[in-house]
């Protein structure tokens, strides 16, 4: 079981991607956990409105967390997901099939 020291990012949306990328590079993560928050549980009728990320380095035991409102910042969310999956060895989903569909 991992125990991490969490650091929540509170970054304004201007330069959001660049700021998050800088923090991720400093962290040198190997784990990514993500979860979608949705308007309901019906896989077709409902949609995601938020993605929550946990990005961690299991060696240093440091992690950061952040959430993105994808209704407002869809392009940044997609860009961030593509960036993060290239940086980590493992991705953790709480409900992979559902979350991947919502993404």
C-alpha positions in Angstrom: 0.0 0.0 0.0 1.4 3.4 -1.0 1.3 6.4 1.4 1.9 9.7 -0.4 2.5 13.3 0.7 -0.2 15.0 -1.4 0.1 18.5 -2.8 -3.1 19.9 -4.4 -2.4 22.2 -7.4 -4.4 25.4 -7.5 -3.4 26.9 -10.9 -5.3 29.5 -12.8 -6.3 28.4 -16.3 -4.1 30.8 -18.1 -0.8 28.9 -18.6 -2.5 25.9 -16.9 -1.0 23.2 -19.2 2.6 24.7 -19.0 2.3 25.0 -15.1 1.1 21.4 -14.7 3.7 20.1 -17.1 6.4 21.8 -15.1 5.2 20.3 -11.8 4.8 16.9 -13.3 8.4 17.0 -14.8 9.7 18.0 -11.3 7.8 15.1 -9.7 9.0 12.5 -12.3 5.9 10.4 -11.7 5.4 6.7 -12.3 1.7 6.4 -11.3 -1.4 8.1 -12.6 -4.8 7.7 -11.1 -7.8 9.3 -12.8 -11.5 9.3 -12.3 -14.4 11.0 -14.1 -17.2 12.7 -12.4 -20.4 12.4 -14.4 -24.0 13.7 -14.5 -25.3 10.2 -13.7 -24.5 6.5 -14.2 -26.1 5.8 -17.5 -23.3 5.1 -20.0 -25.1 6.7 -22.9 -27.5 9.3 -21.5 -25.0 10.9 -19.1 -21.7 12.7 -19.6 -18.5 13.5 -17.7 -18.1 17.1 -16.4 -14.9 16.7 -14.4 -11.7 14.6 -14.4 -9.7 14.2 -11.2 -6.1 13.2 -11.4 -3.6 11.8 -8.9 0.0 11.9 -10.1 2.6 10.2 -8.0 6.2 9.1 -7.7 6.3 5.8 -5.7 10.0 6.2 -4.9 9.9 9.7 -3.4 6.3 9.1 -2.0 5.3 12.5 -3.3 2.1 13.2 -5.3 0.0 16.0 -6.7 -3.7 16.0 -7.3 -5.9 18.2 -9.5 -9.3 18.4 -11.1 -10.4 19.8 -14.4 -13.8 21.0 -15.4 -14.1 19.4 -18.9 -17.2 21.3 -19.8 -15.1 24.5 -19.7 -11.6 23.2 -20.4 -12.0 20.3 -22.7 -8.9 21.0 -24.9 -6.7 21.4 -21.9 -8.0 18.1 -20.3 -7.3 16.1 -23.5 -3.8 17.7 -23.8 -3.1 16.9 -20.2 -4.2 13.3 -20.5 -2.0 12.7 -23.5 0.9 14.3 -21.8 0.5 12.3 -18.5 0.1 8.8 -20.1 3.5 9.2 -21.7 5.1 10.1 -18.3 3.9 7.1 -16.2 4.4 3.4 -16.0 1.0 2.6 -14.4 -2.5 4.1 -14.8 -5.1 3.4 -12.1 -8.8 3.7 -12.9 -11.6 3.2 -10.4 -14.0 1.9 -13.1 -11.9 1.6 -16.3 -14.5 0.7 -18.8 -16.9 3.4 -17.7 -14.2 6.1 -17.3 -12.6 5.4 -20.7 -16.1 5.6 -22.3 -16.7 8.9 -20.6 -13.4 10.3 -21.7 
